[in-house]
Amino acid sequence: MRFARLSLLLALAAPALAARKPVPPPLPPLVLPGAAPVIEAQIDGQPVRLTVDFGSDPLIMLGPAAVARLNLAADTRADGNTVDRGRFRVAVGQVSVAVPYSEEQVSIAGRSASVRVLAPATAPTEAVAGSDGVIGLRLLPHDGVRLDFRPRQPSDQVVTVAAEPGARSSSTKFDWPLPKGIAIEVELHPLRPVSVASVAAASRLADVGNGKLFGPPRRVLIGFGVARPVRSLVLDRPLAIAGVTVTTVDVRLFDWAGKAELPPDAEGDEAALVTGKRGRQRGWPILKLGRDALGRCASISWQRNANDPERGRFELIC
């Protein structure tokens, strides 16, 4: 009787067990050259080459040439399904942009998923030569990703920090405590030439590093094709942030919302101070570390949290 009951239970469970898809084994860590971190992928079955951007939102951005080649403007795809479209809205300082996107089937290393693919008017600046666009770090199916910049040296330090999506940005960030005051948020942007800070972050960096503003305003690309005015903050006492030495950062003074203490001006140029209230970075202490700081590292790694795919940790060997 007991054997018959067990057989009946197994028979009833068989359809459910058969319907379950086998869980694929984890992929090996992805190791890429830091100067050209490019992967092969497919969008709607068509091949593309994508630059892995550690500082990007979890999305794909393609240049106009790739969008045209893939015919992403078509209303349907090869399987006959209608394309879901929308606009990705983001504020870059006092500039608001709405970038069109479509939901596409993307395949990487044999793993497929529906991904939001943006089609900005200009090619993403982080995309290295020969690639079609950029892909955010957390979209990769690999649980571990490493960028190698140079051979590791005995004098290098290893720093590990917990990382998660930001409250104001879906890019992956970590919190870094300063000798005084509250922590600042830090993002890793090794494909950008210079580090950029909000006024809220720069004021704290200047406070602990005896920093001052130098030079006239310049315009640098921040993201989504938007350039913003900046001035240089130079620290008399360089700061170590996650093993990286920071001496100079660009500061987005013209996106200041008037609710943070401005860094002191070495040249006494009062005209550079901004009193407008329309800024988008009120109280947001964000520092985006660029190649000027991260280029001295041996490697930067990301490891996904097995229990929470949106979180993980960065390891910097610098």
C-alpha positions as CSV (number, residue, x, y, z in Angstrom):
1,M,0.0,0.0,0.0
2,R,2.8,2.4,0.9
3,F,4.6,1.6,-2.3
4,A,1.4,2.2,-4.4
5,R,0.8,5.5,-2.7
6,L,4.4,6.7,-3.4
7,S,4.0,5.6,-7.0
8,L,0.8,7.6,-7.3
9,L,2.5,10.7,-5.8
10,L,5.4,10.4,-8.3
11,A,3.0,10.0,-11.2
12,L,1.0,13.1,-10.2
13,A,4.3,15.1,-9.7
14,A,5.8,14.0,-13.0
15,P,4.2,16.6,-15.3
16,A,5.3,19.4,-12.9
17,L,8.8,18.1,-12.7
18,A,9.0,17.7,-16.5
19,A,7.8,21.3,-17.0
20,R,10.6,22.7,-14.9
21,K,13.5,23.9,-17.0
22,P,16.9,22.7,-15.9
23,V,19.0,25.4,-14.3
24,P,22.0,26.1,-16.5
25,P,25.4,25.9,-14.8
26,P,27.1,29.2,-13.8
27,L,29.3,30.8,-16.4
28,P,33.0,31.2,-15.8
29,P,34.2,34.6,-14.8
30,L,34.5,37.1,-17.6
31,V,38.0,38.5,-18.0
32,L,38.4,41.5,-20.3
33,P,41.2,44.0,-21.2
34,G,40.5,47.2,-19.3
35,A,41.3,49.4,-22.4
36,A,38.9,47.5,-24.6
37,P,36.3,45.5,-22.6
38,V,34.2,44.3,-25.6
39,I,31.9,41.2,-25.7
40,E,30.1,39.5,-28.6
41,A,26.3,39.4,-28.3
42,Q,23.2,39.0,-30.4
43,I,20.2,41.4,-30.6
44,D,17.1,39.8,-32.2
45,G,19.5,37.1,-33.6
46,Q,21.8,39.6,-35.2
47,P,25.5,39.9,-34.0
48,V,26.7,43.0,-32.2
49,R,29.9,44.0,-30.3
50,L,29.2,45.7,-27.0
51,T,31.5,47.6,-24.6
52,V,31.1,46.6,-21.0
53,D,30.6,49.8,-19.0
54,F,31.0,49.3,-15.2
55,G,29.4,52.7,-14.6
56,S,26.3,52.4,-16.8
57,D,22.7,51.8,-15.9
58,P,21.5,48.2,-16.5
59,L,20.6,48.8,-20.2
60,I,22.1,48.7,-23.6
61,M,22.8,51.9,-25.6
62,L,23.6,51.6,-29.4
63,G,25.0,54.1,-31.8
64,P,22.8,55.3,-34.7
65,A,24.8,53.1,-37.2
66,A,24.1,49.9,-35.2
67,V,20.4,50.8,-34.8
68,A,20.1,51.3,-38.6
69,R,22.0,48.1,-39.4
70,L,19.8,46.0,-37.0
71,N,16.7,47.7,-38.3
72,L,15.4,48.3,-34.8
73,A,13.0,50.9,-36.1
74,A,10.8,48.1,-37.6
75,D,7.5,47.5,-35.9
76,T,7.9,43.7,-35.7
77,R,10.8,41.3,-35.3
78,A,11.8,38.1,-37.1
79,D,9.4,36.0,-34.9
80,G,6.5,38.3,-35.9
81,N,6.0,39.8,-32.4
82,T,5.2,43.5,-32.1
83,V,8.0,45.6,-30.6
84,D,7.4,47.3,-27.2
85,R,8.7,50.8,-27.2
86,G,9.1,53.8,-24.8
87,R,11.3,56.6,-23.8
88,F,14.0,56.5,-21.1
89,R,13.8,59.8,-19.3
90,V,16.8,61.1,-17.3
91,A,18.0,64.5,-16.0
92,V,21.7,65.3,-16.4
93,G,22.1,68.4,-14.3
94,Q,19.7,71.0,-15.6
95,V,19.2,69.2,-18.9
96,S,16.4,66.6,-19.3
97,V,16.6,64.1,-22.1
98,A,14.2,61.4,-23.3
99,V,15.9,58.6,-25.2
100,P,13.8,56.2,-27.3
101,Y,14.2,52.5,-26.5
102,S,12.8,49.1,-27.6
103,E,12.5,45.9,-25.7
104,E,14.7,43.4,-27.5
105,Q,15.7,39.7,-27.1
106,V,19.4,39.8,-26.3
107,S,21.7,36.7,-26.2
108,I,25.1,36.6,-24.5
109,A,27.2,33.5,-24.0
110,G,24.2,31.3,-24.8
111,R,21.9,33.0,-22.2
112,S,18.9,35.1,-23.5
113,A,16.8,37.8,-21.9
114,S,14.5,40.7,-22.8
115,V,16.5,43.9,-22.4
116,R,15.8,47.6,-22.9
117,V,17.9,48.8,-25.8
118,L,18.3,52.6,-26.1
119,A,18.8,54.4,-29.4
120,P,20.4,57.8,-28.5
121,A,21.0,60.4,-31.2
122,T,24.8,60.1,-30.9
123,A,27.0,57.1,-30.2
124,P,27.8,56.5,-26.5
125,T,31.1,58.1,-25.7
126,E,32.1,55.1,-23.5
127,A,31.9,52.7,-26.5
128,V,35.4,51.8,-27.6
129,A,36.4,51.8,-31.3
130,G,34.9,48.9,-33.2
131,S,32.0,48.3,-30.9
132,D,28.3,49.0,-31.6
133,G,27.5,50.4,-28.2
134,V,27.6,49.8,-24.4
135,I,26.1,47.4,-22.0
136,G,25.6,47.8,-18.3
137,L,27.6,45.6,-15.9
138,R,24.6,43.9,-14.2
139,L,23.1,42.8,-17.5
140,L,25.9,40.3,-18.1
141,P,25.0,36.7,-17.4
142,H,28.4,36.2,-15.7
143,D,28.5,36.4,-11.9
144,G,32.1,37.6,-12.0
145,V,33.6,40.2,-14.4
146,R,37.2,41.5,-14.3
147,L,38.9,44.3,-16.1
148,D,42.7,43.9,-16.4
149,F,44.7,47.0,-16.9
150,R,48.3,45.9,-16.2
151,P,50.2,43.1,-14.4
152,R,49.7,43.0,-10.7
153,Q,52.7,44.2,-8.6
154,P,53.7,43.2,-5.0
155,S,53.1,46.8,-3.9
156,D,49.4,46.8,-5.0
157,Q,46.7,46.9,-2.4
158,V,43.5,45.0,-2.5
159,V,40.3,46.8,-1.5
160,T,36.9,45.1,-1.5
161,V,33.6,47.1,-1.1
162,A,30.0,46.2,-1.1
163,A,28.1,47.5,-4.1
164,E,24.5,48.1,-4.9
165,P,22.2,50.2,-7.2
166,G,22.1,53.9,-6.2
167,A,19.0,55.5,-4.7
168,R,19.1,58.2,-7.4
169,S,20.7,56.3,-10.2
170,S,20.4,52.6,-11.2
171,S,24.2,52.5,-11.8
172,T,26.1,50.3,-9.4
173,K,27.8,52.3,-6.6
174,F,29.5,51.9,-3.3
175,D,29.6,54.1,-0.2
176,W,33.0,55.4,0.9
177,P,33.5,57.1,4.3
178,L,35.6,60.2,4.6
179,P,37.7,61.1,7.7
180,K,34.8,63.5,8.7
181,G,31.2,63.9,7.6
182,I,29.0,61.3,6.1
183,A,30.0,58.9,3.3
184,I,29.9,59.8,-0.4
185,E,28.6,57.6,-3.2
186,V,31.2,56.4,-5.7
187,E,30.7,54.9,-9.2
188,L,33.4,53.4,-11.3
189,H,33.8,54.8,-14.8
190,P,37.1,53.5,-16.2
191,L,36.1,54.4,-19.8
192,R,35.7,58.1,-19.0
193,P,38.9,60.2,-19.2
194,V,38.3,62.3,-16.0
195,S,36.6,61.9,-12.6
196,V,33.6,64.1,-12.0
197,A,31.9,65.1,-8.7
198,S,28.8,66.9,-7.7
199,V,29.1,69.9,-5.5
200,A,27.8,68.0,-2.5
201,A,30.7,65.4,-3.0
202,A,33.3,68.0,-4.0
203,S,32.6,70.2,-0.9
204,R,33.4,67.2,1.4
205,L,36.5,66.3,-0.6
206,A,37.7,69.8,-0.4
207,D,37.0,69.9,3.3
208,V,39.2,66.9,4.1
209,G,41.7,67.3,1.3
210,N,42.2,71.1,1.6
211,G,41.0,71.5,-2.0
212,K,40.4,74.6,-4.0
213,L,38.8,75.4,-7.4
214,F,41.1,76.3,-10.3
215,G,40.7,77.4,-13.9
216,P,37.8,78.7,-16.0
217,P,34.7,76.6,-16.7
218,R,35.0,73.8,-19.3
219,R,32.4,71.5,-20.8
220,V,32.7,67.7,-20.4
221,L,30.4,64.9,-21.5
222,I,28.5,63.5,-18.5
223,G,26.2,61.0,-20.0
224,F,23.5,60.4,-22.7
225,G,25.3,62.8,-25.0
226,V,24.9,65.8,-22.6
227,A,27.9,68.0,-21.8
228,R,27.9,70.2,-18.7
229,P,30.2,73.0,-17.5
230,V,32.8,72.0,-14.8
231,R,35.8,73.5,-13.0
232,S,38.8,71.6,-11.6
233,L,39.1,70.9,-7.8
234,V,42.7,70.3,-6.8
235,L,43.4,68.7,-3.4
236,D,46.5,69.7,-1.4
237,R,46.2,66.5,0.5
238,P,45.4,63.6,-1.9
239,L,42.7,61.2,-0.7
240,A,42.7,57.4,-0.9
241,I,39.3,56.2,-2.0
242,A,39.0,52.4,-2.3
243,G,42.7,52.1,-2.8
244,V,42.7,54.8,-5.6
245,T,44.5,58.1,-5.0
246,V,42.4,61.1,-5.9
247,T,44.1,64.5,-6.5
248,T,42.0,66.3,-9.0
249,V,38.3,66.0,-10.0
250,D,36.0,68.0,-12.2
251,V,33.1,69.7,-10.3
252,R,29.7,70.3,-11.8
253,L,29.3,73.8,-10.2
254,F,26.7,74.8,-12.7
255,D,24.4,72.0,-11.6
256,W,24.5,73.2,-8.0
257,A,21.1,73.6,-6.4
258,G,22.2,76.0,-3.7
259,K,22.0,73.5,-0.8
260,A,25.6,72.5,-0.4
261,E,28.8,74.3,0.7
262,L,30.8,75.3,-2.4
263,P,34.5,74.4,-2.4
264,P,36.7,77.5,-1.9
265,D,37.8,79.3,-5.1
266,A,41.6,79.7,-5.4
267,E,41.1,82.5,-7.9
268,G,38.3,84.4,-6.1
269,D,36.1,84.3,-9.2
270,E,32.7,85.1,-7.8
271,A,31.2,84.9,-11.3
272,A,31.7,81.1,-11.3
273,L,29.4,80.7,-8.3
274,V,25.9,79.5,-9.2
275,T,22.8,80.7,-7.3
276,G,20.1,79.1,-9.4
277,K,17.7,76.6,-7.7
278,R,16.9,74.4,-10.7
279,G,19.9,72.0,-10.3
280,R,19.4,68.3,-10.1
281,Q,22.0,67.3,-7.6
282,R,20.8,68.9,-4.4
283,G,22.5,67.0,-1.5
284,W,23.6,64.2,-3.8
285,P,27.3,63.5,-2.9
286,I,28.2,61.5,-6.0
287,L,31.8,60.9,-7.3
288,K,32.3,59.2,-10.6
289,L,35.9,57.9,-10.7
290,G,37.3,58.0,-14.2
291,R,40.4,56.7,-16.0
292,D,42.6,59.4,-14.6
293,A,42.3,57.7,-11.2
294,L,41.4,54.1,-12.1
295,G,43.9,53.8,-14.9
296,R,46.6,53.2,-12.3
297,C,44.9,50.0,-11.1
298,A,46.0,46.5,-12.0
299,S,42.4,45.3,-12.2
300,I,38.8,46.0,-11.2
301,S,36.4,43.1,-10.5
302,W,32.7,42.7,-9.9
303,Q,31.2,39.7,-8.1
304,R,27.4,39.3,-8.0
305,N,25.7,38.4,-4.7
306,A,24.3,34.8,-5.1
307,N,21.3,35.7,-3.0
308,D,20.6,39.2,-4.5
309,P,21.5,39.6,-8.2
310,E,21.2,43.4,-8.0
311,R,23.9,43.6,-5.3
312,G,27.5,42.4,-5.1
313,R,31.0,43.6,-4.4
314,F,33.8,45.4,-6.2
315,E,37.5,44.4,-5.8
316,L,40.1,47.0,-6.7
317,I,43.7,46.0,-7.0
318,C,45.6,49.3,-7.2
